[in-house]
Each structure stands twice: as structure tokens, then as C-alpha cells.
Amino acid sequence: MKKSVAMLLGALVVGCSSAEKPAAAPPPPATASAPGPGDPSCPRTGQWQPCALVDRIVHAGLSFKATGDSARVTFIPLPGVRYRVALTDTMLAFFFSDSIALDNVWSTLDTIRVAPSGDTINPWQAKPNVIRSGNLLALYFASSVRQVERLRLAITAGAPAPVAPSLSTPPTPTTLAPRTIKP
């Protein structure tokens, strides 16, 4: 540590004593963070979407991030997003267009095994914990009952509410007429 500080100070002295202009400092590295309230990159539509899910789980105090790959399951018509929860847990999230589309797919499944009804082959290495909320189907693979409950509570609180449309004209102020009281 002391050696790197000394080298840095030495470089500053040499840089300041030379006739050339010092090089501009590089910009600070961008840090990834969960979208904040009103963030236009994550519009609040009242439906679950990946950015809203990450925001909710991170604000619930869990380590949660997308792994960068999608998961295809033959009996679910759309790809899922794979997330790493804490150090060892995995979650697959399927974002349907609405809750009716999710219900249509869910009605064809054996809800205990989360597999097609009548199919005898188990598609999962472990039994998933199923979390449904609105248009979101989450399959959480974890051994900790406490962790499952924390994630379940964060998700079943519901998708972020849609932003109310703004009024184009401000409301007119109300003026009160003075009132006279007769004695």
C-alpha cells in the first residue's frame, strides 16, 4: 500500500514538472444498480418485468442478479430468465403478457411437480418452490425455508403500481368568497 502511494506521488511530481499537459483523468467506472423510482429504463406498467423484479428483490435485502442466460422449458411457451439468489440458489422467472396467459399455461401443468399433466419424467433436479404473482411465474430452487419465505413475500406483494397519468392542465384554484355572519 505504501509503495503504491509513493509511486503515485512520484508520478504526480514527474507529471507536474514536465512541459506537457497532464493527461485527463479517466471517468469513474459506472456502477450497476437497481432502477430507482421513476427510472425511465424500467417503466411502471403494473406488470412484472425483469427490471422491476430485480429492484424489488434487491430492496428486500437479498443478493439477486441475472446470470445472463435464458432458460427454455418445453412446456412453457416463453423463455425464462435465470437469476442467482445469494451464493447457491437459483430462480427461473417467466414473464407472461398478463395473468390470463399465465393461468392458461398453469392449468395444463401438474402443479405439484411443475411439469405437464400425465408426464412421468421430472424435468427438475430439485423440487422448485413456485411463486406466482400477476403475470410472473417464478420457480425458486433453494433449501432454506427462510430464504424461500423472504423471496415469496417480496414477490407476492405485487408488481410495482403503474404511474398515474399526469394531467395536461393544472386544476384551477378555488377561491372562497368571504362569508358574513349576521348577529
C-alpha positions as CSV (number, residue, x, y, z in Angstrom):
1,M,0.0,0.0,0.0
2,K,2.8,2.5,1.0
3,K,4.7,1.6,-2.1
4,S,1.8,2.3,-4.4
5,V,1.1,5.6,-2.7
6,A,4.8,6.6,-3.1
7,M,4.7,5.6,-6.8
8,L,1.6,7.7,-7.3
9,L,3.1,10.7,-5.7
10,G,6.3,10.3,-7.7
11,A,4.2,10.1,-10.9
12,L,2.4,13.3,-10.0
13,V,5.7,15.1,-9.3
14,V,7.1,14.0,-12.7
15,G,3.8,14.8,-14.5
16,C,3.7,18.3,-13.0
17,S,7.3,19.1,-13.7
18,S,7.2,18.2,-17.4
19,A,6.3,20.7,-20.0
20,E,3.4,18.6,-21.4
21,K,-0.1,19.0,-20.2
22,P,-1.1,16.2,-17.8
23,A,-3.5,13.6,-19.3
24,A,-7.1,14.0,-18.4
25,A,-8.2,11.6,-15.6
26,P,-10.4,8.8,-16.8
27,P,-14.0,9.0,-15.8
28,P,-15.1,7.0,-12.8
29,P,-16.4,3.5,-13.6
30,A,-20.1,3.2,-13.9
31,T,-21.7,1.1,-11.2
32,A,-24.7,-1.1,-11.8
33,S,-27.6,-0.5,-9.5
34,A,-31.2,-1.5,-9.3
35,P,-33.5,1.0,-11.1
36,G,-34.9,3.7,-8.8
37,P,-38.4,5.1,-8.6
38,G,-39.4,6.8,-11.8
39,D,-36.4,5.4,-13.7
40,P,-37.5,5.6,-17.4
41,S,-35.5,2.5,-18.2
42,C,-37.9,0.5,-16.1
43,P,-41.4,1.8,-16.8
44,R,-44.0,1.1,-14.2
45,T,-46.8,-0.6,-16.1
46,G,-48.4,-2.6,-13.3
47,Q,-47.0,-5.8,-14.8
48,W,-43.9,-7.7,-13.7
49,Q,-40.8,-7.2,-15.9
50,P,-37.2,-8.2,-15.2
51,C,-36.0,-4.7,-14.0
52,A,-38.9,-4.4,-11.6
53,L,-38.2,-7.9,-10.2
54,V,-34.6,-7.1,-9.6
55,D,-35.5,-3.8,-8.0
56,R,-38.0,-5.5,-5.6
57,I,-35.7,-8.3,-4.6
58,V,-32.6,-6.1,-4.1
59,H,-34.7,-3.7,-2.0
60,A,-35.9,-6.7,0.1
61,G,-32.2,-7.1,1.1
62,L,-31.3,-10.2,-0.9
63,S,-28.4,-10.7,-3.2
64,F,-30.1,-11.1,-6.6
65,K,-28.8,-10.8,-10.2
66,A,-29.5,-12.2,-13.6
67,T,-26.9,-14.8,-14.8
68,G,-27.2,-13.5,-18.4
69,D,-28.7,-16.6,-19.9
70,S,-32.2,-17.7,-20.6
71,A,-33.8,-21.0,-19.8
72,R,-36.1,-22.8,-22.2
73,V,-38.6,-25.3,-20.8
74,T,-40.5,-27.3,-23.4
75,F,-43.9,-27.0,-21.6
76,I,-43.7,-23.2,-21.0
77,P,-44.0,-21.3,-24.3
78,L,-41.7,-18.4,-23.5
79,P,-38.1,-18.4,-22.3
80,G,-37.3,-17.8,-18.6
81,V,-34.7,-15.5,-17.1
82,R,-32.2,-17.3,-14.8
83,Y,-31.2,-15.5,-11.6
84,R,-28.6,-16.2,-8.9
85,V,-30.0,-15.6,-5.4
86,A,-27.5,-15.4,-2.6
87,L,-24.5,-17.7,-3.2
88,T,-26.1,-21.0,-4.1
89,D,-29.7,-20.6,-5.0
90,T,-31.2,-20.3,-8.5
91,M,-34.5,-18.9,-9.7
92,L,-36.2,-19.1,-13.1
93,A,-38.6,-16.3,-13.8
94,F,-41.2,-16.4,-16.6
95,F,-42.8,-13.1,-17.6
96,F,-46.1,-13.6,-19.3
97,S,-48.0,-10.9,-21.1
98,D,-50.7,-10.9,-18.4
99,S,-52.1,-13.1,-15.6
100,I,-54.6,-14.8,-18.0
101,A,-51.7,-16.1,-20.2
102,L,-50.0,-17.4,-17.1
103,D,-53.2,-19.1,-15.9
104,N,-53.7,-20.7,-19.3
105,V,-50.2,-22.3,-19.1
106,W,-50.6,-23.1,-15.4
107,S,-53.8,-25.0,-16.0
108,T,-52.0,-27.5,-18.2
109,L,-49.4,-28.4,-15.6
110,D,-49.3,-30.7,-12.6
111,T,-48.9,-28.0,-10.0
112,I,-47.1,-30.3,-7.5
113,R,-44.3,-31.3,-9.9
114,V,-44.5,-28.3,-12.1
115,A,-44.5,-30.5,-15.2
116,P,-47.0,-31.4,-17.8
117,S,-50.0,-33.4,-16.5
118,G,-49.6,-37.1,-17.2
119,D,-45.9,-36.8,-17.9
120,T,-43.8,-39.1,-15.7
121,I,-40.4,-37.6,-16.3
122,N,-39.3,-35.0,-13.8
123,P,-37.8,-32.0,-15.6
124,W,-36.1,-30.6,-12.5
125,Q,-33.0,-31.6,-10.5
126,A,-34.7,-30.5,-7.3
127,K,-38.3,-29.6,-6.4
128,P,-38.9,-25.9,-7.2
129,N,-40.7,-23.6,-4.9
130,V,-43.5,-22.0,-7.0
131,I,-44.2,-18.3,-6.6
132,R,-46.9,-16.7,-8.7
133,S,-47.9,-13.1,-8.8
134,G,-49.8,-11.4,-11.6
135,N,-48.0,-12.2,-14.8
136,L,-44.9,-13.7,-13.1
137,L,-44.2,-17.4,-12.6
138,A,-41.1,-17.9,-10.5
139,L,-39.5,-21.3,-9.8
140,Y,-37.1,-20.9,-6.9
141,F,-34.6,-23.7,-6.2
142,A,-33.4,-23.3,-2.6
143,S,-33.0,-25.4,0.5
144,S,-33.5,-22.6,3.1
145,V,-37.2,-22.2,4.1
146,R,-36.4,-18.8,5.5
147,Q,-34.9,-17.6,2.2
148,V,-37.9,-19.0,0.3
149,E,-40.2,-17.1,2.5
150,R,-38.3,-13.8,2.1
151,L,-38.4,-14.1,-1.6
152,R,-42.0,-15.2,-1.7
153,L,-43.1,-12.2,0.5
154,A,-41.1,-9.7,-1.7
155,I,-42.8,-11.0,-4.9
156,T,-46.3,-11.6,-3.7
157,A,-46.5,-8.0,-2.5
158,G,-47.3,-7.4,-6.2
159,A,-45.8,-5.8,-9.2
160,P,-45.0,-2.1,-8.9
161,A,-48.1,0.0,-9.4
162,P,-48.5,1.9,-12.7
163,V,-47.7,5.5,-12.7
164,A,-50.8,7.7,-12.8
165,P,-51.0,9.7,-16.0
166,S,-50.2,13.4,-15.5
167,L,-52.9,16.0,-16.0
168,S,-52.1,18.2,-19.0
169,T,-53.9,21.2,-17.4
170,P,-53.4,22.1,-13.8
171,P,-56.5,22.3,-11.7
172,T,-58.0,25.8,-11.3
173,P,-57.6,27.2,-7.9
174,T,-60.7,27.6,-5.8
175,T,-61.4,30.9,-4.3
176,L,-63.6,31.2,-1.3
177,A,-66.0,34.1,-1.0
178,P,-65.9,35.9,2.3
179,R,-68.9,34.9,4.5
180,T,-70.7,37.4,6.6
181,I,-72.3,36.3,9.8
182,K,-75.4,38.1,10.9
183,P,-75.5,39.0,14.6
